[in-house]
Structures are given as structure tokens and as C-alpha cells.
Amino acid sequence: MKLLVPILALATTALCASNFHALNYNPKRQDGSCPNVYHVQDDLKALQPYTNKLRIYSVKDCNQGEPVLRAMENTAWKVELGLWVDGNDATYEADKQELIRLAGVFDFTKQVDAVVVGSEALYRKEQTAEQLAAKVREVKAALAKLGLQSIPVTSSETWPSYYQPLIDAVDFVNMHGFPFWEGVKIGGAVDKMFEHIYGLQKAANGKKVVVGETGWPSDGDNYGAAVANLANAQRYLQEFICRAQKENIDYYYFNSFDQSWASTNNASNVEGHWGIMLNDYVTPKFSEPIYTCDSSSSSSNSSNSGGGGNNISGNAKAGSSSPKCN
């Protein structure tokens, strides 16, 4: 019994850091090479203080589905498995066939929270809403044939690209929103994000709306009035998560690790700087506590109006399921 107190203290310390509903994750190494199961196991160990739920974008790219599922086997980890969709349907077909193969190797009912068909394929104009909706229905049928009809199937899209045919096809709406890419000042960023959440909630016909991606870069070029730096990254993280907790919004925060291999071919050189951990896979980017929430952390009007303000709070995580962190 003498060991009980230190063990509980360690558990509380871990839980105090594990305040992300879920994280986005790509297991590729920093040079862009493919991971093995030992790499993924090390990554899970590094991320374990923060969450037990991840999303990957493709089961076929680097054949990453298998090492991820193998590393999570017989653990409390959960994963959303992605199927990549682009302008070449052969990409989707390869991912779909790999998903079916993996379902014969692993017990999806233990580790798989959902399957995500495509990520921003409509935003990139590589599919129409009708084409992507048909792929969602096809994957749902394939899972049903395997007795896995209980696993939800969705698609991830930016908030303005989540058109009604896709909403009608998915089991829940998985939206992406980045006020940084709208050039919004940090002070109004979370209000802007929740305007988009509320808009999709109204269009979703009662289906659950989950934030599949959101975040703020800690370095790189500014985008309009949006400034990429560490202080703004932590402020957005805090204000968004506290409000999401208050309003019962599930989310997958972007991203787990900074990614040196991420594309820099865009209007703002920030793609390698979205992680909550640095690109060495072990060093946290932010000091603990990463964020603290109090009862005033959400909008003063949280009834889907999009109004109100946000406060950076005091020293305890009140109003959430997380333990008090001292």
C-alpha cells in the first residue's frame, strides 16, 4: 500500500498532460522515410501523456496502417484509419483494399474508432461531393460485409467544402478549420472557428460535428493578420480546447509532431510547425501545464450563436473531465 500514493501521483501527472481529445498523426520519419512498428511504439510512448487516440491519413501510404495497428494492439489506444483520396481513383482503391486486408489481420472492434474516406479532396477539387459520397457509402458497405457495420465512416473536409451530398452520406461530419489560413488575428481566431462549427451543425441535420483538424503554427511566415509564433500557437490551443471542452465538441488537434518533410510549397512557410512536440519525436513544444481552463473559458453564449469571448484562465481545469493539475 505504500506504493499507492506515488503510483497515483504518476497517474495524475499523466492525466494532467493528456488533455487532448485526440491528435492527428503521420508516422513517417523526419526524412520522409516509412516507419516500422518500433518507430510507432516509440511515438505512442511519447504521445501517451497527451492522448490515447490518433488519426492517420492513409493505411496504404508507406503501408503505415499495419505498424500503427500492431503497435496499438492490446493497448488502450484508438485510431481513426484514413483512406487517401485524390484525383486518381486507383489511390483510393489501393487504400480500400488495404483496409479490407487489415480487417482480416486485426480486431478492428478493439482499436478502430472510425474510418475516414478522404481528406480535403473536395477542397483540392480532385473529387465532387457526389463522387466522394459514393466512396463513403462503398466503404460502409465493405465494412458491413465484414461484420464491421458498427464502425462509423466519414470524410474530412474544410468547413466551406462540406457540401450536402457528403453530409448526407457520412455517419458524422469531420470538419477542418484553420483561422490562421483565413488571416484572422489571434484574438478573434477561436470565435471564428466556432462560427464555422455552428454553421455546419445547422447543416448537419442532427449528425454530430467533429473537428477533424485545427491548430496554429508555432513558426514560419505570417498569413495576413495571422502571426505564426509559439505564443499564438499556445494561445489558440488553450482557447480552442477550453471552449471545445465547455461545448462538448470532439476534436483531433493538428498535429502530433512537427514534420520536417512536410511540403513548403504554399503561400506561408509553416507546414513543418504545427506539432505539439518537436521534430525529434521526444521534446514537448510547450511547457506544462499546456493549458488551463476555468468556467469562463468558453463563449459567454454557448448556444450555437458564435458570439462571446474567450479568456485565458487561472490555475485549474474546472468544468472539464480532466483532474485538477497543481
Stockholm file with secondary structure:
# STOCKHOLM 1.0

chainA/1-326         MKLLVPILALATTALCASNFHALNYNPKRQDGSCPNVYHVQDDLKALQPYTNKLRIYSVKDCNQGEPVLRAMENTAWKVELGLWVDGNDATYEADKQELIRLAGVFDFTKQVDAVVVGSEALYRKEQTAEQLAAKVREVKAALAKLGLQSIPVTSSETWPSYYQPLIDAVDFVNMHGFPFWEGVKIGGAVDKMFEHIYGLQKAANGKKVVVGETGWPSDGDNYGAAVANLANAQRYLQEFICRAQKENIDYYYFNSFDQSWASTNNASNVEGHWGIMLNDYVTPKFSEPIYTCDSSSSSSNSSNSGGGGNNISGNAKAGSSSPKCN
#=GR chainA/1-326 SS CTTHHHHHHHHHHHHHHCCCSCEECCCCCTTSCCCCHHHHHHHHHHHTTTCSEEECSCSSGGGTHHHHHHHHTTSSCEEEEEECCCSCHHHHHHHHHHHHHHHTTSCHHHHEEEEEEEESTTTTTSSCHHHHHHHHHHHHHHHHHTTCTTSCEEEEEEGGGCCHHHHHHSSSEEEECCGGGGTCCHHHHHHHHHHHHHHHHHHTTTCCEEEEECCCCSSSCCBTTBCCSHHHHHHHHHHHHHHHHHTTCCBCBSCSBCCTTSCCCSSSSCTTCCCSBCTTSSCBSSCSSSCCCCTTSSCSCTTTCCCCCCCCCCSSCTTSSSCCCC
#=GC SS_cons         CTTHHHHHHHHHHHHHHCCCSCEECCCCCTTSCCCCHHHHHHHHHHHTTTCSEEECSCSSGGGTHHHHHHHHTTSSCEEEEEECCCSCHHHHHHHHHHHHHHHTTSCHHHHEEEEEEEESTTTTTSSCHHHHHHHHHHHHHHHHHTTCTTSCEEEEEEGGGCCHHHHHHSSSEEEECCGGGGTCCHHHHHHHHHHHHHHHHHHTTTCCEEEEECCCCSSSCCBTTBCCSHHHHHHHHHHHHHHHHHTTCCBCBSCSBCCTTSCCCSSSSCTTCCCSBCTTSSCBSSCSSSCCCCTTSSCSCTTTCCCCCCCCCCSSCTTSSSCCCC
//
